[in-house]
Amino acid sequence: MTPRTVATAFRIVAVAEAITWIGLLAGMFVKWVLQTSELGVQVFGPIHGGVFVVYVLVALVAARVLRWSAGTTVLALAASVPPLATVWFERRATRSGELPARGALTA
């Protein structure tokens, strides 16, 4: 796996994890606040769970391929817990150079 491929996969999964979080939060709002339906939770719960697991695996692969420090790796994994934090981490890692910029050539 090339660093560019891993970075692209990480970006896609980070955004997907955030989107599924939004869906799950919307489903929980409908279930617990509006008390009208559990469908959103039933649909987005398993989807978010699956994408969460994929994010963790891709983050571990990225940590190895991109040679992240232990601190960066822990931060990437911790970002999977709060809603939308995976997108924050992806942007932070890109700014700091820990995640190659889109279209960047690798040596």
Biopython code that builds the backbone (N, CA, C, O; Angstrom):
import numpy as np
from Bio.PDB.StructureBuilder import StructureBuilder

atoms = [
    (1, "MET", "N", (0.841, -1.179, 0.000)),
    (1, "MET", "CA", (0.000, 0.000, 0.000)),
    (1, "MET", "C", (0.888, 1.245, 0.000)),
    (1, "MET", "O", (1.850, 1.349, 0.761)),
    (2, "THR", "N", (0.543, 2.158, -0.854)),
    (2, "THR", "CA", (1.297, 3.403, -0.911)),
    (2, "THR", "C", (0.722, 4.401, 0.097)),
    (2, "THR", "O", (-0.447, 4.305, 0.469)),
    (3, "PRO", "N", (1.541, 5.354, 0.535)),
    (3, "PRO", "CA", (1.022, 6.373, 1.447)),
    (3, "PRO", "C", (-0.159, 7.139, 0.854)),
    (3, "PRO", "O", (-1.090, 7.500, 1.573)),
    (4, "ARG", "N", (-0.125, 7.383, -0.436)),
    (4, "ARG", "CA", (-1.221, 8.113, -1.088)),
    (4, "ARG", "C", (-2.518, 7.313, -1.014)),
    (4, "ARG", "O", (-3.577, 7.871, -0.728)),
    (5, "THR", "N", (-2.439, 6.009, -1.271)),
    (5, "THR", "CA", (-3.621, 5.140, -1.213)),
    (5, "THR", "C", (-4.184, 5.085, 0.203)),
    (5, "THR", "O", (-5.396, 5.172, 0.404)),
    (6, "VAL", "N", (-3.300, 4.943, 1.171)),
    (6, "VAL", "CA", (-3.731, 4.874, 2.570)),
    (6, "VAL", "C", (-4.366, 6.199, 2.989)),
    (6, "VAL", "O", (-5.395, 6.208, 3.664)),
    (7, "ALA", "N", (-3.755, 7.317, 2.591)),
    (7, "ALA", "CA", (-4.301, 8.627, 2.944)),
    (7, "ALA", "C", (-5.685, 8.823, 2.332)),
    (7, "ALA", "O", (-6.586, 9.346, 2.988)),
    (8, "THR", "N", (-5.855, 8.409, 1.090)),
    (8, "THR", "CA", (-7.160, 8.530, 0.430)),
    (8, "THR", "C", (-8.203, 7.668, 1.137)),
    (8, "THR", "O", (-9.318, 8.122, 1.391)),
    (9, "ALA", "N", (-7.842, 6.433, 1.451)),
    (9, "ALA", "CA", (-8.762, 5.539, 2.158)),
    (9, "ALA", "C", (-9.120, 6.124, 3.521)),
    (9, "ALA", "O", (-10.281, 6.084, 3.929)),
    (10, "PHE", "N", (-8.132, 6.664, 4.221)),
    (10, "PHE", "CA", (-8.390, 7.245, 5.534)),
    (10, "PHE", "C", (-9.366, 8.400, 5.425)),
    (10, "PHE", "O", (-10.304, 8.499, 6.216)),
    (11, "ARG", "N", (-9.153, 9.276, 4.448)),
    (11, "ARG", "CA", (-10.054, 10.427, 4.270)),
    (11, "ARG", "C", (-11.492, 9.977, 4.004)),
    (11, "ARG", "O", (-12.433, 10.506, 4.595)),
    (12, "ILE", "N", (-11.652, 9.005, 3.117)),
    (12, "ILE", "CA", (-12.991, 8.520, 2.764)),
    (12, "ILE", "C", (-13.689, 7.925, 3.983)),
    (12, "ILE", "O", (-14.856, 8.216, 4.244)),
    (13, "VAL", "N", (-12.971, 7.098, 4.721)),
    (13, "VAL", "CA", (-13.577, 6.441, 5.881)),
    (13, "VAL", "C", (-13.837, 7.448, 7.008)),
    (13, "VAL", "O", (-14.832, 7.319, 7.722)),
    (14, "ALA", "N", (-12.968, 8.441, 7.180)),
    (14, "ALA", "CA", (-13.179, 9.460, 8.218)),
    (14, "ALA", "C", (-14.464, 10.235, 7.946)),
    (14, "ALA", "O", (-15.240, 10.498, 8.865)),
    (15, "VAL", "N", (-14.686, 10.597, 6.694)),
    (15, "VAL", "CA", (-15.910, 11.328, 6.343)),
    (15, "VAL", "C", (-17.128, 10.413, 6.469)),
    (15, "VAL", "O", (-18.173, 10.834, 6.966)),
    (16, "ALA", "N", (-16.996, 9.177, 6.025)),
    (16, "ALA", "CA", (-18.111, 8.233, 6.139)),
    (16, "ALA", "C", (-18.487, 8.003, 7.597)),
    (16, "ALA", "O", (-19.670, 7.896, 7.922)),
    (17, "GLU", "N", (-17.501, 7.925, 8.470)),
    (17, "GLU", "CA", (-17.768, 7.731, 9.893)),
    (17, "GLU", "C", (-18.540, 8.924, 10.448)),
    (17, "GLU", "O", (-19.469, 8.752, 11.238)),
    (18, "ALA", "N", (-18.161, 10.126, 10.038)),
    (18, "ALA", "CA", (-18.858, 11.330, 10.492)),
    (18, "ALA", "C", (-20.295, 11.371, 9.968)),
    (18, "ALA", "O", (-21.214, 11.734, 10.702)),
    (19, "ILE", "N", (-20.487, 11.004, 8.715)),
    (19, "ILE", "CA", (-21.832, 11.003, 8.127)),
    (19, "ILE", "C", (-22.741, 10.001, 8.829)),
    (19, "ILE", "O", (-23.904, 10.292, 9.107)),
    (20, "THR", "N", (-22.199, 8.817, 9.114)),
    (20, "THR", "CA", (-23.031, 7.832, 9.799)),
    (20, "THR", "C", (-23.328, 8.258, 11.230)),
    (20, "THR", "O", (-24.375, 7.912, 11.776)),
    (21, "TRP", "N", (-22.413, 9.009, 11.841)),
    (21, "TRP", "CA", (-22.682, 9.577, 13.170)),
    (21, "TRP", "C", (-23.880, 10.514, 13.090)),
    (21, "TRP", "O", (-24.768, 10.467, 13.942)),
    (22, "ILE", "N", (-23.906, 11.370, 12.063)),
    (22, "ILE", "CA", (-25.023, 12.310, 11.894)),
    (22, "ILE", "C", (-26.336, 11.543, 11.744)),
    (22, "ILE", "O", (-27.344, 11.894, 12.358)),
    (23, "GLY", "N", (-26.314, 10.498, 10.924)),
    (23, "GLY", "CA", (-27.517, 9.682, 10.753)),
    (23, "GLY", "C", (-27.967, 9.042, 12.052)),
    (23, "GLY", "O", (-29.159, 9.016, 12.361)),
    (24, "LEU", "N", (-27.014, 8.526, 12.812)),
    (24, "LEU", "CA", (-27.359, 7.894, 14.087)),
    (24, "LEU", "C", (-27.882, 8.925, 15.081)),
    (24, "LEU", "O", (-28.847, 8.660, 15.798)),
    (25, "LEU", "N", (-27.255, 10.095, 15.129)),
    (25, "LEU", "CA", (-27.749, 11.141, 16.032)),
    (25, "LEU", "C", (-29.161, 11.581, 15.651)),
    (25, "LEU", "O", (-29.996, 11.806, 16.526)),
    (26, "ALA", "N", (-29.430, 11.704, 14.357)),
    (26, "ALA", "CA", (-30.778, 12.057, 13.905)),
    (26, "ALA", "C", (-31.769, 10.961, 14.301)),
    (26, "ALA", "O", (-32.876, 11.250, 14.753)),
    (27, "GLY", "N", (-31.365, 9.717, 14.130)),
    (27, "GLY", "CA", (-32.219, 8.602, 14.528)),
    (27, "GLY", "C", (-32.498, 8.596, 16.021)),
    (27, "GLY", "O", (-33.617, 8.307, 16.444)),
    (28, "MET", "N", (-31.483, 8.914, 16.823)),
    (28, "MET", "CA", (-31.678, 8.964, 18.273)),
    (28, "MET", "C", (-32.595, 10.129, 18.663)),
    (28, "MET", "O", (-33.391, 10.015, 19.595)),
    (29, "PHE", "N", (-32.475, 11.239, 17.947)),
    (29, "PHE", "CA", (-33.361, 12.375, 18.210)),
    (29, "PHE", "C", (-34.818, 11.985, 17.955)),
    (29, "PHE", "O", (-35.701, 12.272, 18.764)),
    (30, "VAL", "N", (-35.050, 11.333, 16.827)),
    (30, "VAL", "CA", (-36.418, 10.916, 16.495)),
    (30, "VAL", "C", (-36.926, 9.892, 17.512)),
    (30, "VAL", "O", (-38.084, 9.941, 17.928)),
    (31, "LYS", "N", (-36.059, 8.974, 17.904)),
    (31, "LYS", "CA", (-36.480, 7.937, 18.840)),
    (31, "LYS", "C", (-36.739, 8.493, 20.235)),
    (31, "LYS", "O", (-37.778, 8.207, 20.831)),
    (32, "TRP", "N", (-35.812, 9.279, 20.758)),
    (32, "TRP", "CA", (-35.889, 9.674, 22.165)),
    (32, "TRP", "C", (-36.580, 11.015, 22.409)),
    (32, "TRP", "O", (-37.216, 11.192, 23.448)),
    (33, "VAL", "N", (-36.472, 11.960, 21.480)),
    (33, "VAL", "CA", (-37.081, 13.271, 21.699)),
    (33, "VAL", "C", (-38.488, 13.317, 21.098)),
    (33, "VAL", "O", (-39.459, 13.644, 21.780)),
    (34, "LEU", "N", (-38.576, 12.985, 19.822)),
    (34, "LEU", "CA", (-39.886, 12.998, 19.175)),
    (34, "LEU", "C", (-40.722, 11.770, 19.531)),
    (34, "LEU", "O", (-41.950, 11.802, 19.458)),
    (35, "GLN", "N", (-40.059, 10.714, 19.908)),
    (35, "GLN", "CA", (-40.679, 9.451, 20.292)),
    (35, "GLN", "C", (-41.682, 8.955, 19.251)),
    (35, "GLN", "O", (-42.795, 8.540, 19.575)),
    (36, "THR", "N", (-41.248, 9.014, 17.987)),
    (36, "THR", "CA", (-42.143, 8.577, 16.914)),
    (36, "THR", "C", (-41.697, 7.298, 16.231)),
    (36, "THR", "O", (-42.536, 6.527, 15.765)),
    (37, "SER", "N", (-40.388, 7.053, 16.159)),
    (37, "SER", "CA", (-39.926, 5.885, 15.422)),
    (37, "SER", "C", (-38.526, 5.486, 15.867)),
    (37, "SER", "O", (-37.724, 6.326, 16.274)),
    (38, "GLU", "N", (-38.253, 4.204, 15.784)),
    (38, "GLU", "CA", (-36.916, 3.679, 16.058)),
    (38, "GLU", "C", (-36.174, 3.355, 14.767)),
    (38, "GLU", "O", (-35.046, 2.866, 14.814)),
    (39, "LEU", "N", (-36.777, 3.613, 13.633)),
    (39, "LEU", "CA", (-36.215, 3.219, 12.352)),
    (39, "LEU", "C", (-34.820, 3.800, 12.116)),
    (39, "LEU", "O", (-33.930, 3.092, 11.646)),
    (40, "GLY", "N", (-34.622, 5.070, 12.434)),
    (40, "GLY", "CA", (-33.324, 5.701, 12.214)),
    (40, "GLY", "C", (-32.209, 5.015, 12.979)),
    (40, "GLY", "O", (-31.110, 4.830, 12.456)),
    (41, "VAL", "N", (-32.491, 4.639, 14.214)),
    (41, "VAL", "CA", (-31.501, 3.937, 15.036)),
    (41, "VAL", "C", (-31.282, 2.527, 14.501)),
    (41, "VAL", "O", (-30.153, 2.037, 14.461)),
    (42, "GLN", "N", (-32.368, 1.880, 14.090)),
    (42, "GLN", "CA", (-32.253, 0.521, 13.561)),
    (42, "GLN", "C", (-31.449, 0.485, 12.267)),
    (42, "GLN", "O", (-30.746, -0.490, 12.000)),
    (43, "VAL", "N", (-31.549, 1.541, 11.465)),
    (43, "VAL", "CA", (-30.818, 1.594, 10.200)),
    (43, "VAL", "C", (-29.382, 2.076, 10.417)),
    (43, "VAL", "O", (-28.428, 1.413, 10.009)),
    (44, "PHE", "N", (-29.237, 3.237, 11.063)),
    (44, "PHE", "CA", (-27.915, 3.847, 11.176)),
    (44, "PHE", "C", (-27.047, 3.235, 12.275)),
    (44, "PHE", "O", (-25.824, 3.369, 12.224)),
    (45, "GLY", "N", (-27.634, 2.575, 13.257)),
    (45, "GLY", "CA", (-26.844, 1.931, 14.306)),
    (45, "GLY", "C", (-25.853, 0.915, 13.741)),
    (45, "GLY", "O", (-24.649, 1.043, 13.962)),
    (46, "PRO", "N", (-26.340, -0.088, 13.019)),
    (46, "PRO", "CA", (-25.414, -1.079, 12.450)),
    (46, "PRO", "C", (-24.470, -0.497, 11.394)),
    (46, "PRO", "O", (-23.308, -0.894, 11.307)),
    (47, "ILE", "N", (-24.976, 0.442, 10.596)),
    (47, "ILE", "CA", (-24.119, 1.052, 9.572)),
    (47, "ILE", "C", (-22.982, 1.803, 10.254)),
    (47, "ILE", "O", (-21.818, 1.656, 9.880)),
    (48, "HIS", "N", (-23.323, 2.604, 11.253)),
    (48, "HIS", "CA", (-22.285, 3.351, 11.963)),
    (48, "HIS", "C", (-21.311, 2.404, 12.654)),
    (48, "HIS", "O", (-20.102, 2.638, 12.636)),
    (49, "GLY", "N", (-21.819, 1.351, 13.252)),
    (49, "GLY", "CA", (-20.947, 0.375, 13.911)),
    (49, "GLY", "C", (-19.944, -0.233, 12.943)),
    (49, "GLY", "O", (-18.764, -0.371, 13.265)),
    (50, "GLY", "N", (-20.419, -0.598, 11.752)),
    (50, "GLY", "CA", (-19.525, -1.169, 10.742)),
    (50, "GLY", "C", (-18.485, -0.172, 10.263)),
    (50, "GLY", "O", (-17.308, -0.507, 10.131)),
    (51, "VAL", "N", (-18.920, 1.050, 10.004)),
    (51, "VAL", "CA", (-17.981, 2.076, 9.534)),
    (51, "VAL", "C", (-16.998, 2.430, 10.647)),
    (51, "VAL", "O", (-15.831, 2.709, 10.370)),
    (52, "PHE", "N", (-17.446, 2.422, 11.884)),
    (52, "PHE", "CA", (-16.560, 2.664, 13.024)),
    (52, "PHE", "C", (-15.427, 1.638, 13.050)),
    (52, "PHE", "O", (-14.263, 2.003, 13.212)),
    (53, "VAL", "N", (-15.758, 0.375, 12.893)),
    (53, "VAL", "CA", (-14.742, -0.685, 12.896)),
    (53, "VAL", "C", (-13.780, -0.493, 11.725)),
    (53, "VAL", "O", (-12.569, -0.641, 11.888)),
    (54, "VAL", "N", (-14.304, -0.170, 10.560)),
    (54, "VAL", "CA", (-13.446, 0.069, 9.390)),
    (54, "VAL", "C", (-12.525, 1.257, 9.650)),
    (54, "VAL", "O", (-11.343, 1.205, 9.309)),
    (55, "TYR", "N", (-13.052, 2.330, 10.251)),
    (55, "TYR", "CA", (-12.227, 3.495, 10.569)),
    (55, "TYR", "C", (-11.061, 3.102, 11.475)),
    (55, "TYR", "O", (-9.920, 3.486, 11.220)),
    (56, "VAL", "N", (-11.341, 2.348, 12.517)),
    (56, "VAL", "CA", (-10.283, 1.931, 13.443)),
    (56, "VAL", "C", (-9.219, 1.122, 12.696)),
    (56, "VAL", "O", (-8.023, 1.343, 12.889)),
    (57, "LEU", "N", (-9.645, 0.197, 11.854)),
    (57, "LEU", "CA", (-8.681, -0.614, 11.094)),
    (57, "LEU", "C", (-7.870, 0.237, 10.129)),
    (57, "LEU", "O", (-6.653, 0.075, 10.041)),
    (58, "VAL", "N", (-8.519, 1.138, 9.407)),
    (58, "VAL", "CA", (-7.806, 2.002, 8.461)),
    (58, "VAL", "C", (-6.866, 2.939, 9.210)),
    (58, "VAL", "O", (-5.767, 3.220, 8.731)),
    (59, "ALA", "N", (-7.278, 3.426, 10.374)),
    (59, "ALA", "CA", (-6.400, 4.283, 11.175)),
    (59, "ALA", "C", (-5.142, 3.523, 11.606)),
    (59, "ALA", "O", (-4.046, 4.083, 11.590)),
    (60, "LEU", "N", (-5.291, 2.267, 11.986)),
    (60, "LEU", "CA", (-4.126, 1.469, 12.375)),
    (60, "LEU", "C", (-3.205, 1.202, 11.187)),
    (60, "LEU", "O", (-1.983, 1.235, 11.326)),
    (61, "VAL", "N", (-3.791, 0.938, 10.020)),
    (61, "VAL", "CA", (-2.978, 0.760, 8.807)),
    (61, "VAL", "C", (-2.268, 2.065, 8.470)),
    (61, "VAL", "O", (-1.079, 2.062, 8.150)),
    (62, "ALA", "N", (-2.985, 3.173, 8.540)),
    (62, "ALA", "CA", (-2.386, 4.481, 8.248)),
    (62, "ALA", "C", (-1.248, 4.772, 9.220)),
    (62, "ALA", "O", (-0.200, 5.275, 8.816)),
    (63, "ALA", "N", (-1.447, 4.463, 10.486)),
    (63, "ALA", "CA", (-0.400, 4.703, 11.484)),
    (63, "ALA", "C", (0.878, 3.953, 11.128)),
    (63, "ALA", "O", (1.984, 4.463, 11.301)),
    (64, "ARG", "N", (0.707, 2.755, 10.638)),
    (64, "ARG", "CA", (1.886, 1.940, 10.277)),
    (64, "ARG", "C", (2.526, 2.436, 8.985)),
    (64, "ARG", "O", (3.737, 2.651, 8.933)),
    (65, "VAL", "N", (1.722, 2.617, 7.947)),
    (65, "VAL", "CA", (2.248, 3.008, 6.638)),
    (65, "VAL", "C", (2.807, 4.429, 6.660)),
    (65, "VAL", "O", (3.849, 4.701, 6.065)),
    (66, "LEU", "N", (2.113, 5.329, 7.344)),
    (66, "LEU", "CA", (2.528, 6.728, 7.369)),
    (66, "LEU", "C", (3.469, 7.033, 8.530)),
    (66, "LEU", "O", (3.914, 8.169, 8.693)),
    (67, "ARG", "N", (3.766, 6.024, 9.327)),
    (67, "ARG", "CA", (4.711, 6.124, 10.446)),
    (67, "ARG", "C", (4.312, 7.216, 11.442)),
    (67, "ARG", "O", (5.114, 8.075, 11.809)),
    (68, "TRP", "N", (3.057, 7.152, 11.860)),
    (68, "TRP", "CA", (2.576, 8.099, 12.851)),
    (68, "TRP", "C", (3.204, 7.790, 14.205)),
    (68, "TRP", "O", (3.545, 6.644, 14.496)),
    (69, "SER", "N", (3.350, 8.816, 15.019)),
    (69, "SER", "CA", (3.808, 8.618, 16.395)),
    (69, "SER", "C", (2.692, 7.945, 17.189)),
    (69, "SER", "O", (1.544, 7.878, 16.749)),
    (70, "ALA", "N", (3.055, 7.456, 18.354)),
    (70, "ALA", "CA", (2.042, 6.828, 19.210)),
    (70, "ALA", "C", (0.960, 7.837, 19.582)),
    (70, "ALA", "O", (-0.221, 7.493, 19.637)),
    (71, "GLY", "N", (1.358, 9.071, 19.835)),
    (71, "GLY", "CA", (0.390, 10.110, 20.189)),
    (71, "GLY", "C", (-0.596, 10.396, 19.069)),
    (71, "GLY", "O", (-1.795, 10.540, 19.311)),
    (72, "THR", "N", (-0.092, 10.478, 17.843)),
    (72, "THR", "CA", (-0.970, 10.713, 16.692)),
    (72, "THR", "C", (-1.909, 9.537, 16.496)),
    (72, "THR", "O", (-3.088, 9.722, 16.195)),
    (73, "THR", "N", (-1.393, 8.333, 16.665)),
    (73, "THR", "CA", (-2.223, 7.131, 16.517)),
    (73, "THR", "C", (-3.337, 7.103, 17.557)),
    (73, "THR", "O", (-4.488, 6.816, 17.227)),
    (74, "VAL", "N", (-3.004, 7.396, 18.799)),
    (74, "VAL", "CA", (-4.009, 7.415, 19.865)),
    (74, "VAL", "C", (-5.046, 8.500, 19.580)),
    (74, "VAL", "O", (-6.240, 8.285, 19.793)),
    (75, "LEU", "N", (-4.601, 9.661, 19.100)),
    (75, "LEU", "CA", (-5.526, 10.739, 18.781)),
    (75, "LEU", "C", (-6.466, 10.334, 17.640)),
    (75, "LEU", "O", (-7.661, 10.624, 17.689)),
    (76, "ALA", "N", (-5.932, 9.671, 16.622)),
    (76, "ALA", "CA", (-6.763, 9.196, 15.506)),
    (76, "ALA", "C", (-7.816, 8.210, 16.012)),
    (76, "ALA", "O", (-8.976, 8.271, 15.602)),
    (77, "LEU", "N", (-7.416, 7.314, 16.889)),
    (77, "LEU", "CA", (-8.358, 6.335, 17.425)),
    (77, "LEU", "C", (-9.375, 7.003, 18.358)),
    (77, "LEU", "O", (-10.559, 6.667, 18.324)),
    (78, "ALA", "N", (-8.928, 7.928, 19.171)),
    (78, "ALA", "CA", (-9.841, 8.639, 20.077)),
    (78, "ALA", "C", (-10.841, 9.489, 19.294)),
    (78, "ALA", "O", (-11.962, 9.709, 19.754)),
    (79, "ALA", "N", (-10.446, 9.963, 18.125)),
    (79, "ALA", "CA", (-11.339, 10.793, 17.301)),
    (79, "ALA", "C", (-12.549, 10.006, 16.801)),
    (79, "ALA", "O", (-13.522, 10.599, 16.336)),
    (80, "SER", "N", (-12.497, 8.700, 16.890)),
    (80, "SER", "CA", (-13.637, 7.898, 16.428)),
    (80, "SER", "C", (-14.802, 7.927, 17.412)),
    (80, "SER", "O", (-15.906, 7.501, 17.074)),
    (81, "VAL", "N", (-14.571, 8.422, 18.614)),
    (81, "VAL", "CA", (-15.613, 8.371, 19.640)),
    (81, "VAL", "C", (-16.552, 9.586, 19.594)),
    (81, "VAL", "O", (-17.763, 9.397, 19.478)),
    (82, "PRO", "N", (-16.046, 10.819, 19.681)),
    (82, "PRO", "CA", (-16.984, 11.954, 19.632)),
    (82, "PRO", "C", (-17.535, 12.162, 18.216)),
    (82, "PRO", "O", (-16.825, 11.940, 17.234)),
    (83, "PRO", "N", (-18.780, 12.581, 18.114)),
    (83, "PRO", "CA", (-19.346, 12.821, 16.784)),
    (83, "PRO", "C", (-18.534, 13.842, 15.981)),
    (83, "PRO", "O", (-18.157, 14.894, 16.497)),
    (84, "LEU", "N", (-18.274, 13.518, 14.724)),
    (84, "LEU", "CA", (-17.613, 14.367, 13.739)),
    (84, "LEU", "C", (-16.125, 14.621, 14.006)),
    (84, "LEU", "O", (-15.496, 15.366, 13.255)),
    (85, "ALA", "N", (-15.558, 14.037, 15.032)),
    (85, "ALA", "CA", (-14.148, 14.269, 15.356)),
    (85, "ALA", "C", (-13.204, 13.639, 14.340)),
    (85, "ALA", "O", (-12.052, 14.061, 14.230)),
    (86, "THR", "N", (-13.665, 12.644, 13.598)),
    (86, "THR", "CA", (-12.793, 12.037, 12.588)),
    (86, "THR", "C", (-12.462, 13.035, 11.484)),
    (86, "THR", "O", (-11.350, 13.033, 10.955)),
    (87, "VAL", "N", (-13.416, 13.882, 11.137)),
    (87, "VAL", "CA", (-13.162, 14.916, 10.126)),
    (87, "VAL", "C", (-12.187, 15.941, 10.687)),
    (87, "VAL", "O", (-11.284, 16.386, 9.979)),
    (88, "TRP", "N", (-12.357, 16.318, 11.946)),
    (88, "TRP", "CA", (-11.415, 17.234, 12.593)),
    (88, "TRP", "C", (-9.999, 16.650, 12.559)),
    (88, "TRP", "O", (-9.042, 17.342, 12.212)),
    (89, "PHE", "N", (-9.877, 15.357, 12.926)),
    (89, "PHE", "CA", (-8.553, 14.744, 12.942)),
    (89, "PHE", "C", (-7.947, 14.698, 11.541)),
    (89, "PHE", "O", (-6.759, 14.975, 11.374)),
    (90, "GLU", "N", (-8.741, 14.355, 10.546)),
    (90, "GLU", "CA", (-8.225, 14.292, 9.162)),
    (90, "GLU", "C", (-7.671, 15.651, 8.750)),
    (90, "GLU", "O", (-6.592, 15.722, 8.161)),
    (91, "ARG", "N", (-8.381, 16.715, 9.047)),
    (91, "ARG", "CA", (-7.908, 18.063, 8.696)),
    (91, "ARG", "C", (-6.662, 18.433, 9.492)),
    (91, "ARG", "O", (-5.732, 19.026, 8.946)),
    (92, "ARG", "N", (-6.638, 18.090, 10.761)),
    (92, "ARG", "CA", (-5.472, 18.371, 11.595)),
    (92, "ARG", "C", (-4.254, 17.625, 11.081)),
    (92, "ARG", "O", (-3.170, 18.198, 10.969)),
    (93, "ALA", "N", (-4.429, 16.350, 10.769)),
    (93, "ALA", "CA", (-3.309, 15.539, 10.288)),
    (93, "ALA", "C", (-2.811, 16.029, 8.927)),
    (93, "ALA", "O", (-1.613, 15.963, 8.651)),
    (94, "THR", "N", (-3.699, 16.510, 8.090)),
    (94, "THR", "CA", (-3.287, 17.058, 6.792)),
    (94, "THR", "C", (-2.486, 18.339, 6.998)),
    (94, "THR", "O", (-1.433, 18.517, 6.387)),
    (95, "ARG", "N", (-2.980, 19.232, 7.856)),
    (95, "ARG", "CA", (-2.265, 20.491, 8.122)),
    (95, "ARG", "C", (-0.882, 20.251, 8.710)),
    (95, "ARG", "O", (0.068, 20.962, 8.381)),
    (96, "SER", "N", (-0.767, 19.254, 9.577)),
    (96, "SER", "CA", (0.508, 18.999, 10.253)),
    (96, "SER", "C", (1.465, 18.164, 9.399)),
    (96, "SER", "O", (2.624, 17.981, 9.771)),
    (97, "GLY", "N", (0.990, 17.659, 8.260)),
    (97, "GLY", "CA", (1.838, 16.846, 7.394)),
    (97, "GLY", "C", (1.861, 15.369, 7.752)),
    (97, "GLY", "O", (2.590, 14.596, 7.131)),
    (98, "GLU", "N", (1.076, 14.966, 8.739)),
    (98, "GLU", "CA", (1.032, 13.554, 9.130)),
    (98, "GLU", "C", (0.194, 12.723, 8.158)),
    (98, "GLU", "O", (0.315, 11.499, 8.107)),
    (99, "LEU", "N", (-0.642, 13.393, 7.401)),
    (99, "LEU", "CA", (-1.454, 12.757, 6.370)),
    (99, "LEU", "C", (-1.136, 13.498, 5.064)),
    (99, "LEU", "O", (-1.388, 14.699, 4.960)),
    (100, "PRO", "N", (-0.587, 12.794, 4.074)),
    (100, "PRO", "CA", (-0.203, 13.484, 2.829)),
    (100, "PRO", "C", (-1.397, 14.235, 2.228)),
    (100, "PRO", "O", (-2.520, 13.731, 2.188)),
    (101, "ALA", "N", (-1.115, 15.451, 1.765)),
    (101, "ALA", "CA", (-2.156, 16.267, 1.158)),
    (101, "ALA", "C", (-2.694, 15.596, -0.088)),
    (101, "ALA", "O", (-1.988, 14.823, -0.736)),
    (102, "ARG", "N", (-3.942, 15.887, -0.428)),
    (102, "ARG", "CA", (-4.538, 15.314, -1.645)),
    (102, "ARG", "C", (-3.701, 15.722, -2.848)),
    (102, "ARG", "O", (-3.350, 16.892, -3.003)),
    (103, "GLY", "N", (-3.387, 14.765, -3.684)),
    (103, "GLY", "CA", (-2.628, 15.040, -4.894)),
    (103, "GLY", "C", (-1.138, 15.192, -4.671)),
    (103, "GLY", "O", (-0.395, 15.428, -5.623)),
    (104, "ALA", "N", (-0.678, 15.063, -3.417)),
    (104, "ALA", "CA", (0.752, 15.183, -3.149)),
    (104, "ALA", "C", (1.484, 13.967, -3.677)),
    (104, "ALA", "O", (1.005, 12.840, -3.555)),
    (105, "LEU", "N", (2.634, 14.198, -4.257)),
    (105, "LEU", "CA", (3.460, 13.092, -4.731)),
    (105, "LEU", "C", (4.251, 12.534, -3.577)),
    (105, "LEU", "O", (4.724, 13.281, -2.721)),
    (106, "THR", "N", (4.398, 11.232, -3.549)),
    (106, "THR", "CA", (5.167, 10.610, -2.496)),
    (106, "THR", "C", (6.520, 10.215, -3.045)),
    (106, "THR", "O", (6.656, 9.899, -4.226)),
    (107, "ALA", "N", (7.513, 10.236, -2.188)),
    (107, "ALA", "CA", (8.874, 9.890, -2.616)),
    (107, "ALA", "C", (9.102, 8.413, -2.524)),
    (107, "ALA", "O", (10.191, 7.936, -2.843)),
]
sb = StructureBuilder()
sb.init_structure("model")
sb.init_model(0)
sb.init_chain("A")
sb.init_seg("    ")
for serial, (resi, resn, name, xyz) in enumerate(atoms, 1):
    if name == "N":
        sb.init_residue(resn, " ", resi, " ")
    sb.init_atom(name, np.array(xyz, "f"), 0.0, 1.0, " ", f" {name:<3s}", serial, name[0])
structure = sb.get_structure()
